[in-house]
Amino acid sequence: FILAGMSGAFVLPEIEENQDGWGPVSVPEEYEGLPFLPFVKGDKLNRIADWTSSSRPSRQGDVQSVFSFSGGDDGSFTLVDNQKLQSKYSRSNKRYTSQSTNYNRNVKNYPQNQSNTPTPNAKKVRQQPRTGKRWRNNAYRYQKYIEKRTYDPSITVKPDWECVESIDLNALNKVSTQVPSEAEDLVCVGKVKKFDSSYMGLAARNEKPLQNQEESVFFNRTASADPVLCGLAENGNVFASDSVLSLLMACTRGVYPWDIVVTRKGNQLFFDKREGSKIELLTVGENAMEPPPNDAESINSAPALSREATLIDQYFSRQVVNDSEDVSIGKNEEKVPSGFSIGNPFRAYRYRKWSLGDGIDIVVRCDVDGVDFDKQGEQKLLSINALNEYDPKVSGIDWRVKIDTQPGAVFANELKTNSCKLLKWCARTMLAGNDQLVIGYVSRQVGNPNKHSVLKVQQYKPDEFANNIVANLENMWGILKALTQLFLQQPEGKYVLMKEPNDEILRLYKVPSATKV
């Protein structure tokens, strides 16, 4: 029918009926040539659109559409997703599977004629240190949570003291100067004992008990109170003892606080030990990762170990020499004032002059602990010191087990924990011009701080010992020269040089002349 008011009419298209089956009877012209797949209701349906395929051009140049299809069966197509879900334990299972596979592979490749006896290298492999990021991180965490030691200052700074200079110890590590030539012996006074060479064959299996000698008064007069040094005033412009100079030369390795008194009179400097100072006491574990605590009640506290180490050093230096053989090293003794007494019959002293250049001439009093003779009968002057072990669990190395078979490991461990002390001994030996440095290894007997045993004795030449402890001689002399030049630039008066207790800084204070420090 036709609706009024419309320009056109709707015409029903011709519909063809298929009497023989289902589907069209003929193909329209516009669809001619398109592929057509006849199927029945029982056939498997293909995907109408493949959204997972790529629509990029193929090698033949045609574009693959998501609606493209082929007549072949797609065996991977299914209406049900039968893929296995990934479990949260799949990674661990994969790791265990990998380990099991590796184990089976190793077992398969392992020679069948091997017995159950471990190979000679098996123990060596087990003893190898554990490496890798995991163990490095554990070591870092251990070091991070170590309780940091804090120390009190060695002297109380008073309000009327004026800080005139601050010195960074890290900057002193970079100074250097030429090592001076051989020093000049001005005066030698005293007698020393001959070294007992039988101690050189000592081993841990035949250790000798350390004899507790009566405490002798070691010569510890300060430089300005030494009449011999004062009488040599025309020979130099800087005067000090070897204990003070070695402290300055090794200050970059020091951890504990200390102080010295510097007095300038005219163009002369005197480096003095303050009354009551502890700079001559030996330290124990000063450079260790975990230094000894400050617990006053413990026998392993820092103050108790310092007193113990000082007494051991004194007892050892007296025990390894023969009391019956005295050797005089006297020289120019007419310059020694009348009535002058050494005070210690086991030690002699050499007053030596070192020229550092730039108008700096240092006169230093040096210690000589013993004398020995070589095969040609030539005299060798000795410095004698002792290292002590108080607890193998702390050091990590049992001296009685390792000292005979691995003496280098024992020495390396001491260098790690007592680097500053060893550098002081090296400096004192060089300042004195001694030919040998004798070091004894002394250990406690069953944790008793009053009983010790001598396990081993070793001798070193000064240059050899300096190389062993990685001592930079140019830097050591450079530190001494730089500090001396700094003091000579100050006006006349009294000064105190102190190391900050918990920082790597030296501070120079000017104090009133009448102040007793």
C-alpha positions in Angstrom: 0.0 0.0 0.0 1.0 3.6 -0.5 0.9 6.2 2.3 -0.2 9.7 1.3 2.4 12.4 1.5 5.5 10.2 0.9 7.7 10.5 -2.1 8.5 6.8 -2.3 7.0 3.4 -1.4 8.4 0.3 0.4 8.7 -2.7 -2.0 9.0 -6.2 -0.4 12.0 -7.9 -2.0 11.7 -11.3 -3.7 12.3 -14.2 -1.4 13.5 -17.5 -2.7 12.5 -20.7 -0.9 14.9 -23.6 -0.8 12.8 -26.7 -1.2 15.8 -29.2 -0.9 17.6 -28.0 2.2 18.7 -25.1 4.3 20.4 -22.0 3.0 20.3 -19.8 -0.1 19.5 -21.2 -3.5 21.8 -18.9 -5.5 24.6 -16.4 -4.7 24.0 -12.7 -5.4 26.4 -11.0 -7.8 28.0 -8.8 -5.2 29.1 -11.9 -3.2 30.3 -13.8 -6.2 33.8 -15.3 -5.6 33.8 -15.0 -1.8 34.6 -18.3 0.0 31.7 -20.1 1.5 31.9 -23.1 3.8 28.8 -25.3 3.7 28.1 -27.1 7.0 25.5 -29.0 8.9 24.2 -28.5 12.4 26.5 -31.3 13.7 29.7 -29.7 12.4 32.2 -28.0 14.7 31.9 -24.2 14.6 34.9 -22.1 13.6 35.8 -18.8 15.2 33.9 -15.9 13.6 36.6 -13.3 14.6 40.2 -14.0 15.8 41.1 -11.1 18.1 44.3 -12.7 19.2 46.0 -12.7 15.8 48.2 -10.0 14.4 46.8 -7.7 11.7 50.3 -6.9 10.3 51.0 -7.8 6.7 52.2 -11.3 6.0 55.1 -12.3 3.8 52.7 -12.5 0.8 51.7 -8.9 1.3 48.0 -9.4 2.2 46.7 -7.9 5.5 45.5 -10.5 8.0 42.2 -9.3 9.5 40.7 -10.3 12.7 37.8 -11.6 10.6 39.9 -13.7 8.4 39.3 -17.5 8.5 40.3 -20.7 6.8 38.6 -23.9 6.1 41.0 -26.0 8.1 40.2 -27.3 11.6 41.7 -25.3 14.5 42.5 -28.0 17.0 43.6 -25.6 19.7 40.2 -23.9 19.9 37.9 -24.9 22.8 35.0 -23.3 24.5 36.5 -24.2 27.9 39.8 -22.7 29.3 41.7 -25.7 30.4 45.1 -23.9 31.2 46.5 -24.5 34.7 46.5 -21.6 37.1 50.0 -20.6 38.3 50.4 -21.3 42.0 52.1 -19.0 44.4 54.5 -21.9 45.2 55.4 -22.5 41.6 58.7 -20.5 41.8 59.8 -22.5 44.9 58.7 -25.7 43.2 60.7 -24.7 40.1 63.8 -24.0 42.3 63.5 -27.4 44.0 63.0 -29.1 40.7 66.1 -27.3 39.3 68.1 -28.4 42.4 66.9 -32.0 42.1 67.8 -32.0 38.4 71.3 -30.6 39.1 71.7 -33.2 41.9 70.7 -36.0 39.6 73.0 -34.7 36.9 76.0 -34.5 39.3 75.2 -38.0 40.6 75.1 -39.3 37.1 78.4 -37.7 36.1 80.2 -38.6 39.4 82.7 -41.4 38.9 81.4 -44.7 40.1 84.8 -45.9 41.4 84.9 -43.1 44.0 84.8 -44.2 47.6 83.1 -42.4 50.5 86.5 -41.0 51.6 86.6 -37.2 51.1 89.1 -35.9 48.6 92.2 -34.1 49.8 90.8 -30.8 48.6 87.4 -31.2 50.1 88.5 -29.8 53.5 90.2 -26.9 51.7 87.1 -26.1 49.8 85.0 -26.1 53.0 87.4 -23.8 54.7 87.2 -21.2 51.9 85.6 -17.9 53.1 82.0 -17.4 52.1 81.6 -14.7 49.5 78.7 -13.2 47.6 76.3 -10.4 48.1 74.4 -12.2 50.9 77.5 -12.5 53.1 78.7 -9.0 52.3 75.4 -7.6 53.4 75.5 -9.6 56.7 79.0 -8.3 57.4 77.8 -4.8 56.7 74.8 -5.2 59.0 77.1 -6.6 61.7 79.5 -3.7 61.4 76.6 -1.2 61.3 75.1 -2.2 64.6 78.4 -2.4 66.6 78.2 -0.1 69.5 80.4 2.9 68.8 82.7 3.7 71.6 82.8 7.2 73.0 85.7 8.6 75.0 86.2 11.4 77.5 88.8 14.1 76.8 92.3 13.5 78.2 92.2 17.0 79.7 89.5 19.4 80.6 89.6 22.6 78.5 89.3 25.6 80.8 87.3 28.8 79.9 90.4 31.0 79.8 92.0 28.7 77.1 92.0 30.1 73.6 91.8 27.8 70.6 94.2 29.1 68.1 94.3 26.3 65.5 92.3 23.2 64.5 94.1 20.5 62.4 92.3 17.8 60.4 94.1 14.5 60.8 93.0 13.5 57.3 94.9 16.5 56.0 98.0 15.3 57.8 97.8 12.0 55.9 98.8 13.9 52.8 101.9 15.8 54.0 105.3 14.5 53.3 108.9 15.5 53.4 112.3 13.9 52.6 113.5 11.5 55.2 116.4 13.2 57.0 119.9 11.7 56.8 121.5 9.9 59.7 121.3 11.7 63.0 124.2 12.9 65.1 124.8 11.4 68.5 125.4 14.3 70.9 125.5 12.4 74.2 125.0 8.7 75.2 124.6 7.8 78.8 124.0 4.6 80.7 124.6 0.8 80.5 122.5 -1.9 78.9 122.3 -5.7 79.3 123.2 -8.2 76.6 120.3 -10.0 74.9 119.8 -13.6 75.8 119.8 -15.3 72.3 118.3 -18.5 73.7 114.8 -16.8 73.5 115.0 -16.8 69.7 114.5 -20.6 69.6 111.4 -20.4 71.9 108.2 -22.1 70.7 104.7 -22.4 72.2 105.2 -26.0 73.1 108.0 -25.0 75.5 106.7 -21.6 76.6 108.5 -19.8 79.4 106.6 -18.2 82.3 107.0 -14.4 82.4 108.7 -13.4 85.7 107.0 -10.6 87.5 109.9 -8.3 88.3 110.0 -5.5 90.7 108.7 -2.4 89.1 111.8 -0.2 88.2 111.5 3.5 87.8 111.7 4.1 84.1 113.2 7.5 83.2 110.2 9.6 82.4 111.4 13.2 83.0 109.8 15.6 80.6 111.9 17.4 78.1 112.0 20.8 79.9 113.0 19.0 83.1 115.8 17.0 81.6 119.2 18.6 82.6 121.0 16.9 79.7 118.5 18.3 77.1 118.6 21.7 78.6 122.4 21.6 78.5 122.3 20.9 74.7 120.3 24.0 74.0 122.9 25.4 71.6 122.6 22.3 69.3 119.0 22.7 68.3 115.7 24.6 68.6 113.3 21.7 69.3 113.6 19.4 72.3 111.5 16.3 73.1 111.6 12.7 74.2 111.1 9.8 71.7 107.7 8.9 73.3 106.3 12.3 72.5 107.7 12.5 69.0 106.5 9.0 68.2 103.0 10.0 69.4 103.0 12.9 66.9 104.4 10.8 64.0 101.7 8.1 64.5 98.8 10.5 65.3 96.9 9.7 62.1 96.4 6.1 63.3 95.4 7.0 66.8 91.9 6.6 68.2 92.2 7.4 71.9 92.4 11.0 73.1 95.8 12.4 74.3 97.5 15.8 74.9 101.0 17.3 75.2 102.3 20.6 76.4 104.2 22.8 73.9 106.3 25.7 75.3 107.9 28.3 73.1 110.8 30.2 74.7 112.4 32.6 72.2 113.1 30.5 69.1 113.1 27.2 71.0 110.3 24.7 71.4 109.9 22.1 74.2 107.5 19.2 73.8 106.5 18.1 77.3 104.5 15.3 78.7 101.8 16.7 81.0 102.0 15.6 84.6 99.6 12.7 85.1 99.5 12.0 81.4 99.0 8.4 80.2 100.8 8.7 76.8 103.5 6.3 77.9 101.1 3.6 78.8 100.6 1.0 76.1 97.2 0.6 74.5 95.5 -2.7 73.6 93.0 -3.1 70.8 93.0 0.6 70.0 92.3 0.0 66.3 90.1 -3.0 66.7 86.6 -3.1 65.2 85.3 -3.6 68.7 87.8 -2.0 71.1 87.8 -3.0 74.8 85.1 -1.5 76.9 85.6 1.2 79.6 84.1 -1.0 82.3 86.2 -0.2 85.4 85.3 -3.5 87.1 86.3 -5.8 84.2 89.8 -7.2 83.9 89.4 -6.8 80.1 88.5 -3.1 80.2 90.6 -0.7 78.3 92.3 0.9 81.4 93.0 -2.5 83.0 94.5 -3.9 79.8 96.6 -0.8 79.3 98.2 -1.3 82.8 98.6 -5.0 82.1 100.3 -4.4 78.7 102.7 -1.8 80.2 103.8 -4.1 82.9 104.2 -7.0 80.5 106.4 -4.8 78.3 108.6 -3.8 81.2 108.9 -7.4 82.6 109.7 -8.8 79.2 112.4 -6.3 78.4 114.1 -7.2 81.7 113.7 -11.0 81.4 115.3 -11.4 77.9 118.6 -9.8 78.9 121.4 -11.2 81.0 121.8 -9.4 84.3 125.5 -10.4 84.5 126.6 -8.7 81.3 126.6 -4.9 81.2 127.6 -3.0 78.1 128.3 0.8 78.3 127.3 3.0 75.5 128.6 6.2 77.1 129.7 9.0 74.8 130.5 12.6 75.6 129.5 12.0 79.2 131.4 15.1 80.2 128.4 17.0 79.1 126.2 15.2 81.7 125.7 17.4 84.8 127.2 16.1 88.0 124.8 14.1 90.1 122.7 13.1 87.1 121.2 9.6 87.6 119.5 7.4 85.1 117.2 5.8 87.7 116.7 2.6 85.6 119.7 0.2 85.4 118.1 -1.7 82.5 117.9 1.2 80.0 120.4 3.6 78.4 119.7 6.9 76.6 121.0 8.5 73.4 120.6 12.2 72.8 120.5 12.6 69.1 120.1 15.6 66.7 117.9 15.4 63.6 118.0 18.2 60.9 114.7 18.5 59.1 115.6 21.5 57.0 114.1 25.0 57.0 116.0 25.8 60.2 114.4 22.9 62.2 116.9 21.0 64.3 115.4 18.5 66.8 117.3 17.1 69.8 115.5 14.0 71.0 116.2 11.7 74.0 115.9 8.1 72.8 115.7 4.8 74.7 118.1 1.8 74.3 116.8 -1.4 75.9 119.6 -3.9 75.1 122.6 -4.9 73.1 123.6 -7.9 71.0 126.6 -8.9 69.0 126.7 -10.5 65.6 129.1 -13.3 64.4 131.8 -10.7 63.6 131.5 -9.3 67.1 129.9 -6.0 66.0 127.6 -4.4 68.5 123.9 -4.1 67.8 121.6 -1.8 69.8 118.1 -3.1 70.5 114.6 -1.9 71.2 112.6 -4.5 73.1 108.8 -4.6 73.3 106.0 -7.1 73.9 102.6 -7.9 72.4 100.1 -9.5 74.7 97.1 -11.8 74.3 94.4 -11.6 76.9 91.5 -13.6 75.3 91.7 -15.8 72.2 88.0 -15.5 71.7 88.3 -11.7 71.3 91.2 -11.8 68.9 89.9 -14.7 66.9 93.3 -16.4 66.8 94.7 -18.7 69.5 98.4 -17.8 69.8 99.3 -21.1 71.4 97.9 -22.9 68.3 98.9 -20.6 65.5 102.1 -18.9 66.7 104.5 -21.7 65.6 102.8 -22.7 62.3 101.3 -19.3 61.2 103.3 -16.5 62.8 102.4 -14.2 59.9 98.7 -14.5 60.6 99.2 -13.6 64.3 101.3 -10.6 63.4 98.7 -9.5 60.7 95.9 -9.7 63.3 97.9 -7.6 65.7 98.6 -5.1 63.0 94.8 -4.8 62.4 94.0 -4.2 66.0 97.1 -2.4 67.3 98.3 -0.5 64.3 98.9 2.8 66.2 101.0 1.0 68.8 103.2 -0.8 66.3 103.8 2.5 64.4 105.0 4.2 67.6 107.4 1.3 68.2 108.7 1.7 64.6 109.1 5.5 65.1 111.0 5.1 68.4 113.3 2.5 66.9 114.2 4.8 64.0 114.6 7.9 66.2 117.0 6.0 68.5 119.0 4.6 65.6 118.7 1.1 67.0 119.8 -1.8 64.8 117.1 -4.3 65.8 113.5 -4.3 67.1 112.8 -7.3 69.4 109.1 -8.2 69.8 107.9 -10.9 72.2 104.5 -12.6 72.1 103.2 -13.0 75.7 99.9 -14.7 76.6 97.8 -15.0 79.7 97.8 -18.3 81.6 94.2 -19.5 82.0 92.6 -16.1 82.1 94.7 -14.9 85.0 95.8 -11.2 84.4 98.7 -11.7 86.8 100.3 -14.7 85.2 101.7 -14.8 81.7 103.9 -16.9 79.4 106.3 -16.0 76.7 105.4 -18.0 73.6 107.8 -16.6 70.9 110.4 -13.9 70.2 111.1 -12.3 66.9 113.7 -9.8 65.6 113.1 -7.2 62.9 115.3 -4.6 61.2 113.8 -1.2 61.3 113.3 -0.9 57.6 111.8 -4.4 57.4 109.4 -3.7 60.2 108.3 -0.4 58.6 107.5 -2.3 55.4 105.5 -5.0 57.4 103.3 -2.4 59.1 102.9 -0.3 55.9 104.6 2.8 57.5 105.1 5.8 55.2 108.3 7.3 56.5 108.0 10.4 54.4 104.5 11.1 55.8 105.7 10.5 59.4 108.6 13.0 59.1 106.3 15.3 57.2 103.7 15.4 60.1 106.5 16.2 62.6 107.9 19.0 60.4 104.4 20.5 59.6 103.4 20.6 63.3 106.8 22.1 64.3 106.5 24.8 61.7 103.0 25.6 63.0 104.2 25.9 66.6 107.1 28.1 65.6 104.6 30.5 63.9 102.9 31.1 67.3 104.0 33.8 69.7 105.9 32.9 72.8 104.0 31.2 75.5 102.5 27.9 76.7 100.2 25.8 74.5 98.3 22.5 74.8 97.9 20.3 71.8 95.1 17.8 72.3 93.3 15.2 70.2 89.5 15.4 70.2 88.2 12.3 72.0 85.5 11.4 69.4 86.7 13.2 66.2 89.8 13.1 64.0 90.8 16.7 64.8 93.8 18.2 66.7 93.2 21.4 68.6 95.9 23.8 69.7 95.0 25.9 72.8 97.0 28.9 74.1 96.9 28.8 77.9 98.0 31.4 80.4 101.7 31.0 81.4 100.9 30.7 85.1 98.4 27.9 84.5 99.5 24.5 85.7 98.3 21.8 83.3 
